[in-house]
Amino acid sequence: MKNNSLEIRLKKRDLVFLLVALLALVGFSPVPPTHVCVAQPAIIPFKKNTRILQPAEQVIICFNGKKEIIVVRQYLKSTRYTNALRILPFPSQVTFKFVKASIFSRLKKVLKRKRLALKMPTEKKTGRKKGKRFQFFISDRYLARPKKMSVIEVDKIDKLDAHLSSRFFPQGEGLSTQHLTVEQKELFKNYIDHGFRHFYIDETSIRPKTRGIYPISYAFATEKLYYPLQLARYFFRSGEITIYLIYQRKSIEPGLVRLAGNGWTVSDSSELSRDELGEISQALENFFKRSRIKIVLMLFRGRLTSLSSDLMYKPGKIP
C-alpha cells in the first residue's frame, strides 16, 4: 500500500510539473509581444501588455515632383490608458505643424461637388442581398494633441535606439521597453540604409475608446512620392486607410503606382482648380506653383498585415 501511495503521489507531482511546463511553453511561444505595436506613424506604448489598434486613418498627400506635403490624421485606441511614442521616417529634413481637422471636411465637400467616387469591384451574382458597407466615423470634437514633437537625424540604428531609450527611461517603472525589439530594429534599419535618416517623434496619450489624433502636416523635399504603409504590418486586425493623392499633372502616373495589399479601391483622377485648392487649404494652394493639378482617391479596407511595402513612386520610372 505504501508503495502504491507513493506511486500515486509521484504521478500527481509529475502531472503538476507537466502542466507548469505546458504553461511555460504557451507563455514563451514565438508570437509578437503584445505591448509593441507599429502603425503609421510607428507607435510604441509606454506601458506593458498594451495593445494599440488603428481602426482608421486619413491622409492627404500633395506631390509636385520635387516636394511633398503629408497631412496625417490617425484614429487610435488601446487596451488600457497609456502614453506612446509615435515615429515617422523621412528621406530629408522635415518641417511639421498642426492643421485644423476641418481640412478633411473641406476636401470632402469639394470632392462631393466633383462627384469623385471609388470604383467598386464587380460583384458576382450570388442572389444574396448586398450588405451595408462599413462606414467608419468618430467625432473630432475631442482630439488628442501630441506633445514633445521633434525631428532627429541618425545614420545608424543604434543611435535611434539610444534616443528612444532616453525618451522611455524618465518614465520610471513599468516600461514597455527601453530598446527597440529585433523586428523594429530591422524595420528602421532598412529605412536608414535607404536614406531615410530623419525621424519625426512625438508623444501622445491613447485610451480604450477610439479617439482621433490632432492632424499634423509634414513638408519635405523628395523626388519620390512616398508614404510609409508598411509600418502598419504589425497590426493583427483589419483597418481602414483613406488617401487623398493630390499631384502636379505629369509628375506621376497613378496607374503605375503599386499598392501593397489586396484591399485597395481607387477612383478615376479628377482635376482641381486653384480656387478649389484654396477652399481646402491656402497652404496647399501655395504649394502648387502651376495649374493642372489632379486628385485621386485611394481607400484600403482589409488586414493591415498585408501592407508589406510603402507607397513609393519616382516620376518616369516604375516603382
Salt bridges, closest charged atoms under 4 A:
GLU7 OE2 - LYS11 NZ 3.65
ASP140 OD2 - ARG73 NH1 2.41
GLU153 OE1 - HIS198 NE2 3.61
ASP155 OD1 - LYS159 NZ 3.02
ASP161 OD2 - HIS179 ND1 3.35
ASP161 OD2 - LYS185 NZ 3.47
ASP193 OD2 - LYS189 NZ 2.81
ASP202 OD2 - ARG86 NH2 2.90
GLU203 OE1 - LYS148 NZ 3.83
GLU240 OE1 - ARG301 NE 3.11
ASP268 OD1 - LYS119 NZ 2.72
GLU271 OE2 - ARG249 NH1 3.78
GLU276 OE1 - LYS114 NZ 3.45
GLU279 OE2 - ARG113 NH2 3.06
